Amino acid sequence: MSEDQSFDLAGCLQRVRTRDQIAARELVEHLYPLVIRIIRGHLPRRVLEQDIAQEVFLKMFTRMDQYQGAVPFSHWVSRIAITTCIDHLRAQKRRPEYRLADLSEQEADLLEATAVSANAIGPDDALASRELLFKLLDQLNPDDRMVIQLLDLDQNSIAEVSQLTGWNGSLVKVRAFRARRKLQKLFSELKKKEGT
Amino acid sequence: MNDTHTALNRLFSAARAARDTRTEAAPYGFASRVVTLARAVPHSLHASYENVSFKAMFFACSIAAVVLVVNTSSLVRLVSHDEPTTELVDLSLD
């Protein structure tokens, strides 16, 4: 969550509150990279990212009066983006179930390589690894998926996940424990299918 | 299960190395569209609230008019006849 140091966020927010349209546009342009990174990181590629980003910004403007300044504004917007992503994942009622045949050749090779050693996965496999991981995560429920992504993929701390999702620390830990177990089960099932 | 855990960790490490090369800048016109929509949303909320309020007021006035029409005869009778509504009864014993 890098901040553009030259951007006067406090001043911009003040102007937005006085219904300054130019300031509102500047705020959207300033926060767009942060919001789009969250959306791209947590929703499948097939989702129309601009529509979700628009939803996030509309929520931001309508809830602007609720922002008390207790946390940095970018954290507050991140939380809106995260909860919007969870809502969208919940709205997708169907959870896909992947078989080995659904994986690309590179993904199937990767699946095998993960069992051998870390060196067996080359730097060119990063994108395929991400795709394979997302296929596994797609099968989890939205809350489990979110907690795994925020903790294990984005490497946030429990406190950060708690702040981003609004779940308390204990809930994050319990949810992460259960989600990891489910993910391990899905992973070993996929590998078993590969073995047969 | 331990092997699965290790293999999954390797997959996570490899996935973290993936870099998204897509642009992160807002597309042309996006900010203007969002700001226009944001200005329209509270207006439409107010407008719908106003609409509901007017409907409620019309409904309440209609009920009041019906009640007035139904009870007109009773009201007219009450006003025109100077009937005592209560009668004094002498309850003294003598």
Interface residues (C-beta under 8 A of the other chain):
Chain A: R19 Q21 A24 R25 E26 V28 E29 Y32 P33 I36 R37 R40 Q50 A53 Q54 F57 L58 F61 T62 L110 T114 A115 S117 A118 I121 P123 D125 A126 L127 S129 R130 L132 L133 D152 L153 Q155 L183 Q184 F187 S188 K191
Chain B: M1 D3 T4 H5 A7 L8 R10 L11 F12 S13 A14 A15 R16 A17 A18 R19 D20 R22 E24 A25 A26 P27 F30 A31 S32 R33 V34 V35 L37 A38 R39 V41 P42
